[in-house]
Each structure stands twice: as C-alpha cells, then as structure tokens.
C-alpha cells in the first residue's frame, strides 16, 4: 500500500455531500494526494472547475466491479458519499477488501448494517464480517451486544443519556450556548454576540420549537 498513487479517493464527489467534501479537501488538505471519483465524468469535471481543485478525476460505475478495482487498487483510502449504500456500496466494499484498501462511508442505513446479523440466533454473521472487515475490526464488532428483542426506532435527544427530551437539558443547552459567546455582554446590546449564539443554535440538529425555547432561555425571556 506504500506505493499507491493516492492517499484518498473521494467516490461520489459530484453529489450533495460529495461537493461539500471536495470543498473541505480544497481548504484543509493541501498536502493530501487525492482524486475525485464517480460514474459521470462531466459532473465530476464541473465540480472540479467550480472548486478550483487540481485533483485527478477517476470514473467507475458502482456496479462495475472491474472499474472499481482499477480505482481502489490505486489508493490507500476510499471515502464514499454515494448512497444509498445498500444499492451502491457493496461492490465497492468488496473491492476495498480485495485490494486491502481502507474504506470509509457516511452510511446511516440500518437495513444495510442489519445484513451482518443473523436474525434467528441474534448473533453477528462471522463469515460476512470476515468478508468485509479486517480481523481486529471483526473482533471489535463482535464485542457489540445484540439485544434479543427488537425495539422501534425513535428520535433521540442526545443531550440526555436516556435520549428523551427534558426542559432541564434544554435550559442547560441554552445556558451553555450563552457562555460560549465568551463574555460578549448583553445579547440585546451586542449584535455580534447575538449572531454568534444564533448561528451555533440554528446549526444544531434540533426541532424548531426546541431552538425557540433555547433562544428564549438565552435572552432571559
């Protein structure tokens, strides 16, 4: 792996998340040898021109194993943002395993991950794990306990260990955000401080009514 052409190949670079990742690389990874990859050369070229990066363009359809092999064999790491991964990720993972290339994605697809679990025995499918992961990763995955009973998914409030929303935790969040301003003074008399807090609050993945509640706490209203 030492003599490969690239440190990272970004697959799915022309998609929404891919474009943001290209922009991030352009700003924060000046010394990284990397390339844009995907199935459409024209779209990749447009992203390259828009961002002004000098990275190479590599083309491969997610269902074309031969083309994927040609890309994966040239890089140390494949970072893919091309989902749904249940449809477009499996052959890319196979190629990475075959060529001993590190694989990273952004999947949140529980159905795809669930294919690693045997429903009858409620245990990990070791043969599948061995196919997709290195030995030390297999052992780490197997150490994760699988509950015997299925439970429905729910929207979790990550500021509470229980995952359930509480007024107390929302109040604490508001106070923490106010403290983050760094002594900017009264929000009503310091527009810059107000904007800083509002930007941080609005960037959080919270329901709208929770943002409003936290904002009122910060203002003391």
Backbone as CSV, one residue per row, in Angstrom:
resi,resn,N_x,N_y,N_z,CA_x,CA_y,CA_z,C_x,C_y,C_z
1,UNK,0.818,-1.204,0.000,0.000,0.000,0.000,0.858,1.263,0.000
2,UNK,2.138,1.143,0.277,3.010,2.306,0.379,3.171,3.041,-0.949
3,UNK,3.118,2.339,-2.078,3.439,2.934,-3.372,2.209,3.280,-4.204
4,UNK,1.110,3.554,-3.596,-0.109,3.853,-4.341,-0.145,5.321,-4.780
5,UNK,-0.913,5.579,-5.823,-0.946,6.914,-6.421,-1.599,7.962,-5.531
6,UNK,-2.595,7.525,-4.747,-3.371,8.488,-3.962,-3.446,8.077,-2.488
7,UNK,-3.593,9.097,-1.657,-3.876,8.849,-0.241,-5.373,8.584,-0.055
8,UNK,-6.192,9.356,-0.770,-7.644,9.243,-0.646,-8.292,9.394,-2.022
9,UNK,-9.266,8.556,-2.293,-10.145,8.744,-3.445,-11.540,9.021,-2.902
10,UNK,-12.110,10.162,-3.283,-13.451,10.541,-2.851,-14.448,10.082,-3.902
11,UNK,-15.189,9.021,-3.587,-16.166,8.466,-4.532,-17.531,9.096,-4.267
12,UNK,-18.196,9.519,-5.345,-19.462,10.227,-5.184,-19.251,11.711,-5.031
13,UNK,-18.166,12.222,-5.621,-17.751,13.616,-5.415,-18.701,14.627,-6.037
14,UNK,-19.578,14.201,-6.951,-20.475,15.146,-7.599,-21.829,15.260,-6.910
15,UNK,-22.059,14.463,-5.862,-23.313,14.535,-5.120,-23.309,15.684,-4.124
16,UNK,-24.419,15.847,-3.412,-24.554,16.964,-2.472,-23.475,16.937,-1.393
17,UNK,-23.369,15.808,-0.696,-22.359,15.688,0.354,-20.959,15.633,-0.245
18,UNK,-20.838,14.994,-1.404,-19.545,14.909,-2.067,-18.975,16.275,-2.395
19,UNK,-19.814,17.186,-2.894,-19.358,18.534,-3.216,-18.843,19.261,-1.974
20,UNK,-19.538,19.088,-0.860,-19.092,19.722,0.384,-17.749,19.143,0.827
21,UNK,-17.570,17.850,0.604,-16.313,17.210,0.973,-15.172,17.693,0.080
22,UNK,-15.454,17.877,-1.203,-14.440,18.423,-2.114,-13.997,19.802,-1.643
23,UNK,-14.967,20.639,-1.274,-14.649,21.988,-0.797,-13.808,21.929,0.477
24,UNK,-14.135,20.967,1.339,-13.364,20.815,2.582,-11.932,20.392,2.274
25,UNK,-11.771,19.440,1.386,-10.429,18.993,0.994,-9.633,20.151,0.394
26,UNK,-10.294,20.945,-0.430,-9.616,22.062,-1.085,-9.059,23.044,-0.065
27,UNK,-9.781,23.197,1.046,-9.378,24.171,2.054,-8.435,23.597,3.103
28,UNK,-8.616,22.325,3.446,-7.908,21.774,4.600,-6.913,20.659,4.286
29,UNK,-6.823,20.237,3.041,-5.933,19.101,2.739,-4.992,19.417,1.574
30,UNK,-4.191,20.463,1.712,-3.321,20.861,0.596,-2.221,19.856,0.277
31,UNK,-1.839,19.046,1.254,-0.726,18.114,1.053,-1.170,16.667,0.855
32,UNK,-2.472,16.461,0.730,-3.006,15.120,0.538,-3.110,14.811,-0.957
33,UNK,-2.636,13.649,-1.339,-2.771,13.202,-2.729,-4.151,12.546,-2.870
34,UNK,-5.041,13.203,-3.574,-6.399,12.678,-3.635,-6.994,12.855,-5.024
35,UNK,-8.120,12.180,-5.247,-8.782,12.228,-6.545,-10.292,12.217,-6.354
36,UNK,-10.997,12.827,-7.313,-12.451,12.783,-7.348,-12.871,11.561,-8.161
37,UNK,-13.892,10.867,-7.705,-14.344,9.681,-8.424,-15.862,9.608,-8.429
38,UNK,-16.386,8.934,-9.436,-17.825,8.748,-9.569,-18.127,8.123,-10.917
39,UNK,-19.391,8.128,-11.300,-19.761,7.455,-12.535,-19.918,8.410,-13.723
40,UNK,-19.927,9.729,-13.467,-20.166,10.692,-14.534,-19.001,11.677,-14.623
41,UNK,-18.195,11.549,-15.670,-17.007,12.388,-15.818,-17.366,13.871,-15.948
42,UNK,-18.438,14.178,-16.687,-18.815,15.569,-16.891,-19.184,16.247,-15.576
43,UNK,-19.948,15.549,-14.741,-20.334,16.131,-13.450,-19.122,16.309,-12.541
44,UNK,-18.224,15.354,-12.561,-17.014,15.473,-11.762,-16.159,16.647,-12.237
45,UNK,-16.072,16.820,-13.550,-15.301,17.929,-14.111,-15.908,19.270,-13.707
46,UNK,-17.243,19.328,-13.652,-17.916,20.558,-13.247,-17.598,20.908,-11.796
47,UNK,-17.587,19.890,-10.930,-17.244,20.119,-9.521,-15.791,20.579,-9.398
48,UNK,-14.915,19.960,-10.150,-13.502,20.338,-10.137,-13.318,21.781,-10.572
49,UNK,-14.020,22.182,-11.633,-13.908,23.552,-12.121,-14.495,24.556,-11.128
50,UNK,-15.611,24.173,-10.503,-16.284,25.064,-9.552,-15.438,25.325,-8.318
51,UNK,-14.759,24.297,-7.847,-13.972,24.426,-6.613,-12.522,24.817,-6.869
52,UNK,-12.064,24.653,-8.106,-10.697,25.028,-8.432,-9.645,24.056,-7.943
53,UNK,-10.035,22.829,-7.622,-9.066,21.844,-7.147,-8.275,21.286,-8.326
54,UNK,-7.117,20.745,-8.006,-6.254,20.168,-9.052,-6.248,18.648,-9.021
55,UNK,-7.145,18.065,-8.255,-7.196,16.608,-8.104,-7.575,15.932,-9.413
56,UNK,-7.109,14.694,-9.572,-7.448,13.900,-10.757,-8.911,13.466,-10.713
57,UNK,-9.428,13.068,-11.861,-10.787,12.542,-11.979,-10.719,11.073,-12.377
58,UNK,-11.407,10.226,-11.621,-11.463,8.791,-11.894,-12.927,8.394,-12.082
59,UNK,-13.200,7.559,-13.072,-14.583,7.216,-13.395,-14.819,5.722,-13.238
60,UNK,-15.891,5.386,-12.516,-16.297,3.985,-12.357,-17.733,3.936,-11.880
61,UNK,-18.539,3.120,-12.517,-19.902,2.894,-12.054,-19.869,1.988,-10.829
62,UNK,-20.768,2.234,-9.889,-20.765,1.466,-8.641,-21.093,-0.003,-8.844
63,UNK,-21.647,-0.358,-10.020,-21.971,-1.752,-10.309,-20.921,-2.421,-11.199
64,UNK,-19.895,-1.676,-11.578,-18.844,-2.190,-12.460,-17.634,-2.576,-11.619
65,UNK,-17.579,-3.827,-11.223,-16.534,-4.277,-10.314,-15.132,-4.093,-10.920
66,UNK,-14.980,-4.344,-12.205,-13.668,-4.202,-12.851,-13.187,-2.758,-12.766
67,UNK,-14.084,-1.802,-13.040,-13.714,-0.390,-12.969,-13.419,0.041,-11.531
68,UNK,-14.193,-0.482,-10.588,-13.949,-0.173,-9.177,-12.595,-0.707,-8.730
69,UNK,-12.260,-1.918,-9.158,-10.962,-2.494,-8.828,-9.819,-1.598,-9.301
70,UNK,-9.972,-1.046,-10.496,-8.923,-0.210,-11.068,-8.694,1.045,-10.234
71,UNK,-9.766,1.581,-9.641,-9.641,2.771,-8.797,-9.110,2.420,-7.413
72,UNK,-9.726,1.420,-6.809,-9.383,1.048,-5.430,-7.926,0.621,-5.304
73,UNK,-7.394,-0.035,-6.323,-6.011,-0.507,-6.273,-4.998,0.628,-6.278
74,UNK,-5.449,1.845,-6.599,-4.522,2.971,-6.721,-4.499,3.871,-5.493
75,UNK,-5.318,3.573,-4.472,-5.418,4.481,-3.335,-5.265,3.750,-2.008
76,UNK,-4.881,4.494,-1.001,-4.768,3.942,0.350,-6.129,3.912,1.043
77,UNK,-6.960,4.924,0.745,-8.272,5.047,1.392,-9.328,5.398,0.349
78,UNK,-10.482,4.762,0.444,-11.658,5.156,-0.325,-12.651,5.781,0.640
79,UNK,-13.025,7.028,0.361,-14.055,7.720,1.126,-15.239,7.909,0.199
80,UNK,-16.361,7.265,0.519,-17.516,7.334,-0.375,-18.701,8.030,0.275
81,UNK,-19.310,8.897,-0.495,-20.534,9.585,-0.070,-21.697,9.216,-0.985
82,UNK,-21.511,8.176,-1.791,-22.512,7.786,-2.792,-23.490,6.769,-2.223
83,UNK,-24.616,7.236,-1.746,-25.644,6.354,-1.239,-26.848,6.333,-2.168
84,UNK,-27.878,5.533,-1.875,-27.961,4.608,-0.738,-26.910,3.502,-0.837
85,UNK,-26.264,3.233,0.263,-25.145,2.296,0.260,-25.591,0.849,0.070
86,UNK,-26.848,0.563,0.440,-27.367,-0.784,0.201,-27.426,-1.085,-1.294
87,UNK,-27.553,-0.037,-2.113,-27.603,-0.210,-3.564,-26.247,-0.012,-4.218
88,UNK,-25.477,0.965,-3.726,-24.255,1.371,-4.410,-22.965,1.114,-3.625
89,UNK,-23.066,0.493,-2.460,-21.878,0.370,-1.625,-21.231,-1.002,-1.559
90,UNK,-21.993,-2.053,-1.777,-21.486,-3.404,-1.511,-20.307,-3.791,-2.402
91,UNK,-20.409,-3.536,-3.699,-19.315,-3.912,-4.595,-18.063,-3.082,-4.333
92,UNK,-18.253,-1.853,-3.900,-17.105,-1.013,-3.564,-16.406,-1.542,-2.317
93,UNK,-17.193,-1.982,-1.337,-16.616,-2.593,-0.134,-15.848,-3.859,-0.507
94,UNK,-16.440,-4.691,-1.356,-15.766,-5.916,-1.808,-14.422,-5.600,-2.451
95,UNK,-14.395,-4.579,-3.295,-13.155,-4.206,-3.976,-12.100,-3.742,-2.977
96,UNK,-12.533,-2.989,-1.981,-11.587,-2.498,-0.959,-10.995,-3.655,-0.167
97,UNK,-11.826,-4.624,0.170,-11.326,-5.793,0.898,-10.325,-6.548,0.038
98,UNK,-10.652,-6.734,-1.216,-9.785,-7.483,-2.134,-8.422,-6.837,-2.278
99,UNK,-8.383,-5.509,-2.314,-7.123,-4.801,-2.542,-6.517,-4.248,-1.255
100,UNK,-7.095,-4.624,-0.109,-6.597,-4.181,1.193,-6.513,-2.659,1.258
101,UNK,-7.590,-2.040,0.818,-7.701,-0.585,0.846,-8.665,-0.187,1.953
102,UNK,-8.305,0.825,2.718,-9.180,1.281,3.794,-10.452,1.890,3.211
103,UNK,-11.583,1.624,3.882,-12.885,2.056,3.385,-13.601,2.887,4.440
104,UNK,-14.134,4.043,4.012,-14.895,4.912,4.915,-16.135,5.387,4.178
105,UNK,-17.307,5.363,4.860,-18.508,5.928,4.252,-19.289,6.710,5.295
106,UNK,-20.434,7.221,4.897,-21.251,8.047,5.795,-22.614,7.397,6.025
107,UNK,-22.689,6.087,5.901,-23.983,5.420,5.961,-24.667,5.536,7.323
108,UNK,-25.964,5.699,7.245,-26.803,5.599,8.430,-27.897,4.581,8.170
109,UNK,-27.642,3.712,7.191,-28.656,2.754,6.736,-28.627,1.493,7.598
110,UNK,-29.527,1.445,8.556,-29.560,0.313,9.481,-29.896,-1.001,8.775
111,UNK,-30.657,-0.909,7.683,-31.019,-2.135,6.949,-29.768,-2.768,6.351
112,UNK,-28.887,-1.937,5.812,-27.637,-2.445,5.224,-26.764,-3.079,6.306
113,UNK,-26.677,-2.420,7.448,-25.889,-2.951,8.562,-26.528,-4.226,9.103
114,UNK,-27.865,-4.283,9.061,-28.571,-5.441,9.619,-28.265,-6.728,8.865
115,UNK,-27.813,-6.603,7.622,-27.451,-7.795,6.854,-26.269,-8.535,7.484
116,UNK,-25.597,-7.901,8.426,-24.479,-8.530,9.123,-24.948,-9.378,10.298
117,UNK,-26.259,-9.358,10.582,-26.798,-10.024,11.770,-27.687,-11.193,11.371
118,UNK,-27.523,-12.331,12.048,-28.377,-13.496,11.861,-29.605,-13.336,12.755
119,UNK,-30.784,-13.204,12.150,-31.998,-12.935,12.919,-32.386,-14.087,13.842
120,UNK,-32.126,-15.311,13.430,-32.544,-16.467,14.236,-31.704,-16.612,15.495
121,UNK,-30.400,-16.502,15.351,-29.524,-16.684,16.515,-29.211,-15.371,17.223
122,UNK,-29.630,-14.243,16.606,-29.348,-12.911,17.150,-27.846,-12.743,17.419
123,UNK,-27.060,-13.146,16.433,-25.600,-13.027,16.547,-25.041,-12.479,15.230
124,UNK,-23.811,-12.030,15.271,-23.170,-11.498,14.069,-22.827,-12.624,13.096
125,UNK,-22.996,-12.371,11.808,-22.613,-13.333,10.778,-21.100,-13.234,10.560
126,UNK,-20.371,-14.141,11.192,-18.914,-14.044,11.154,-18.353,-14.178,9.739
127,UNK,-18.988,-15.023,8.907,-18.476,-15.180,7.547,-18.605,-13.892,6.747
128,UNK,-19.693,-13.143,6.990,-19.878,-11.864,6.301,-18.914,-10.822,6.851
129,UNK,-18.730,-10.814,8.160,-17.785,-9.879,8.767,-16.377,-10.112,8.241
130,UNK,-16.001,-11.376,8.136,-14.663,-11.708,7.642,-14.487,-11.253,6.190
131,UNK,-15.577,-11.231,5.470,-15.521,-10.837,4.056,-15.290,-9.337,3.901
132,UNK,-15.875,-8.541,4.824,-15.856,-7.099,4.660,-14.850,-6.355,5.547
133,UNK,-14.382,-6.996,6.631,-13.578,-6.254,7.600,-12.279,-6.979,7.946
134,UNK,-11.323,-6.201,8.448,-10.081,-6.773,8.958,-10.359,-7.493,10.268
135,UNK,-9.425,-8.400,10.643,-9.626,-9.232,11.819,-9.865,-8.401,13.082
136,UNK,-9.074,-7.346,13.304,-9.244,-6.564,14.533,-10.591,-5.834,14.545
137,UNK,-11.086,-5.451,13.332,-12.408,-4.832,13.256,-13.506,-5.855,13.510
138,UNK,-13.309,-7.076,13.030,-14.280,-8.141,13.264,-14.452,-8.384,14.758
139,UNK,-13.344,-8.448,15.466,-13.406,-8.682,16.907,-14.105,-7.528,17.620
140,UNK,-13.858,-6.311,17.159,-14.499,-5.150,17.780,-16.012,-5.181,17.544
141,UNK,-16.425,-5.543,16.332,-17.853,-5.617,16.019,-18.528,-6.720,16.823
142,UNK,-17.873,-7.860,16.926,-18.453,-8.980,17.672,-18.624,-8.667,19.147
143,UNK,-17.863,-7.708,19.646,-17.975,-7.346,21.068,-19.226,-6.512,21.355
144,UNK,-19.904,-6.042,20.288,-21.130,-5.260,20.459,-22.296,-6.221,20.700
145,UNK,-22.954,-6.072,21.823,-24.064,-6.953,22.166,-25.291,-6.654,21.308
146,UNK,-25.960,-7.703,20.871,-27.183,-7.565,20.085,-28.360,-7.957,20.975
147,UNK,-29.311,-7.048,21.222,-30.459,-7.368,22.092,-31.346,-8.439,21.471
148,UNK,-31.955,-9.247,22.320,-32.822,-10.319,21.844,-34.146,-9.786,21.328
149,UNK,-34.576,-8.659,21.874,-35.852,-8.092,21.453,-35.621,-6.894,20.540
150,UNK,-36.400,-6.842,19.456,-36.347,-5.681,18.586,-37.070,-4.518,19.253
151,UNK,-36.612,-3.333,19.001,-37.285,-2.146,19.517,-37.435,-1.135,18.385
152,UNK,-38.515,-0.373,18.443,-38.765,0.603,17.394,-37.780,1.768,17.512
153,UNK,-37.379,2.310,16.371,-36.517,3.486,16.357,-37.298,4.695,16.856
154,UNK,-36.601,5.645,17.455,-37.240,6.876,17.870,-36.230,8.017,17.753
155,UNK,-36.757,9.218,17.635,-35.892,10.389,17.534,-35.308,10.671,18.907
156,UNK,-33.999,10.561,19.030,-33.340,10.695,20.332,-32.827,12.114,20.548
157,UNK,-32.968,12.588,21.770,-32.427,13.884,22.207,-31.068,13.595,22.842
158,UNK,-29.986,13.881,22.082,-28.679,13.387,22.516,-28.078,14.185,23.665
159,UNK,-28.797,15.199,24.172,-28.309,15.930,25.340,-28.730,15.252,26.645
160,UNK,-29.510,14.164,26.535,-29.885,13.354,27.696,-29.441,11.918,27.453
161,UNK,-28.893,11.271,28.468,-28.440,9.888,28.316,-29.585,8.966,27.927
162,UNK,-30.784,9.278,28.396,-31.948,8.446,28.089,-32.431,8.644,26.660
163,UNK,-32.000,9.729,26.028,-32.461,10.037,24.683,-33.785,10.773,24.654
164,UNK,-34.365,11.036,25.834,-35.666,11.702,25.908,-35.491,13.194,26.224
165,UNK,-36.276,14.018,25.549,-36.184,15.460,25.761,-36.646,15.841,27.155
166,UNK,-35.961,16.829,27.749,-36.396,17.381,29.027,-36.150,18.881,29.014
167,UNK,-37.001,19.626,29.704,-36.845,21.075,29.792,-35.520,21.423,30.457
168,UNK,-35.137,20.629,31.445,-33.889,20.875,32.167,-32.688,20.840,31.224
169,UNK,-32.633,19.827,30.357,-31.485,19.718,29.456,-31.503,20.822,28.402
170,UNK,-32.712,21.230,27.968,-32.808,22.321,27.004,-32.349,23.636,27.635
171,UNK,-32.719,23.829,28.898,-32.273,25.038,29.623,-30.757,25.048,29.750
172,UNK,-30.178,23.903,30.092,-28.723,23.812,30.219,-28.052,24.080,28.870
173,UNK,-28.637,23.572,27.793,-28.089,23.822,26.464,-28.077,25.313,26.165
174,UNK,-29.179,25.987,26.484,-29.248,27.427,26.249,-28.206,28.194,27.035
175,UNK,-28.017,27.806,28.296,-27.018,28.479,29.128,-25.607,28.228,28.610
176,UNK,-25.347,27.000,28.163,-24.020,26.683,27.615,-23.736,27.496,26.356
177,UNK,-24.749,27.642,25.523,-24.568,28.435,24.306,-24.299,29.890,24.639
178,UNK,-24.973,30.382,25.652,-24.741,31.769,26.058,-23.324,31.945,26.578
179,UNK,-22.839,30.974,27.341,-21.476,31.047,27.869,-20.433,30.965,26.761
180,UNK,-20.766,30.263,25.679,-19.824,30.104,24.566,-19.501,31.416,23.870
181,UNK,-20.354,32.420,24.057,-20.096,33.707,23.426,-18.805,34.309,23.973
182,UNK,-18.418,33.886,25.164,-17.139,34.339,25.722,-17.207,35.708,26.353
183,UNK,-18.272,35.957,27.119,-18.360,37.236,27.812,-18.653,38.392,26.883
184,UNK,-19.459,38.141,25.865,-19.739,39.199,24.894,-20.648,40.287,25.456
185,UNK,-21.187,40.051,26.643,-22.045,41.050,27.248,-23.499,40.788,26.933
186,UNK,-24.322,41.765,27.197,-25.742,41.616,26.957,-26.020,41.347,25.484
187,UNK,-26.824,40.340,25.201,-27.122,39.998,23.821,-27.857,41.128,23.115
188,UNK,-28.758,41.814,23.850,-29.535,42.874,23.230,-28.671,44.073,22.874
189,UNK,-27.543,44.245,23.571,-26.671,45.389,23.299,-25.447,45.011,22.496
190,UNK,-25.338,43.740,22.121,-24.170,43.277,21.369,-24.628,42.443,20.185
191,UNK,-24.911,43.065,19.059,-25.413,42.318,17.895,-24.485,41.201,17.461
192,UNK,-23.169,41.418,17.544,-22.232,40.377,17.137,-22.378,39.143,18.004
193,UNK,-22.524,39.366,19.328,-22.710,38.243,20.229,-23.992,37.500,19.930
194,UNK,-25.048,38.245,19.601,-26.324,37.638,19.269,-26.200,36.737,18.047
195,UNK,-25.517,37.249,17.041,-25.374,36.467,15.820,-24.582,35.198,16.053
196,UNK,-23.533,35.289,16.891,-22.712,34.103,17.167,-23.551,33.008,17.815
197,UNK,-24.334,33.399,18.814,-25.149,32.414,19.522,-26.208,31.834,18.588
198,UNK,-26.853,32.712,17.814,-27.925,32.246,16.940,-27.400,31.271,15.893
199,UNK,-26.232,31.560,15.338,-25.652,30.663,14.332,-25.356,29.293,14.930
200,UNK,-24.791,29.256,16.136,-24.487,27.984,16.788,-25.761,27.215,17.103
201,UNK,-26.764,27.952,17.592,-28.026,27.303,17.958,-28.730,26.755,16.727
202,UNK,-28.776,27.548,15.661,-29.502,27.133,14.465,-28.810,25.982,13.751
203,UNK,-27.507,25.830,13.948,-26.762,24.751,13.295,-27.000,23.402,13.965
204,UNK,-27.546,23.402,15.189,-27.780,22.143,15.894,-28.961,21.390,15.280
205,UNK,-28.881,20.048,15.230,-29.970,19.235,14.663,-31.124,19.095,15.650
206,UNK,-31.867,20.205,15.865,-32.918,20.234,16.869,-34.261,20.573,16.225
207,UNK,-35.359,20.110,16.825,-36.679,20.540,16.365,-36.804,22.056,16.509
208,UNK,-37.587,22.673,15.637,-37.695,24.133,15.627,-38.143,24.674,16.979
209,UNK,-39.123,24.031,17.612,-39.640,24.545,18.875,-38.590,24.487,19.981
210,UNK,-37.661,23.523,19.878,-36.596,23.440,20.873,-35.609,24.588,20.673
211,UNK,-35.316,24.913,19.407,-34.442,26.054,19.145,-35.036,27.339,19.724
212,UNK,-36.342,27.524,19.502,-37.012,28.723,20.012,-36.957,28.763,21.533
213,UNK,-37.186,27.608,22.157,-37.133,27.544,23.617,-35.745,27.914,24.124
214,UNK,-34.709,27.326,23.505,-33.341,27.612,23.921,-33.000,29.079,23.710
215,UNK,-33.506,29.654,22.616,-33.234,31.055,22.334,-33.862,31.960,23.393
216,UNK,-35.049,31.600,23.836,-35.712,32.396,24.883,-34.956,32.285,26.202
217,UNK,-34.432,31.099,26.454,-33.629,30.926,27.679,-32.416,31.836,27.625
218,UNK,-31.744,31.864,26.461,-30.536,32.679,26.313,-30.852,34.157,26.527
219,UNK,-31.981,34.599,26.007,-32.368,36.005,26.135,-32.950,36.342,27.508
220,UNK,-33.277,35.301,28.270,-33.835,35.528,29.594,-35.283,35.954,29.553
221,UNK,-35.973,35.570,28.448,-37.384,35.964,28.328,-38.303,34.822,28.695
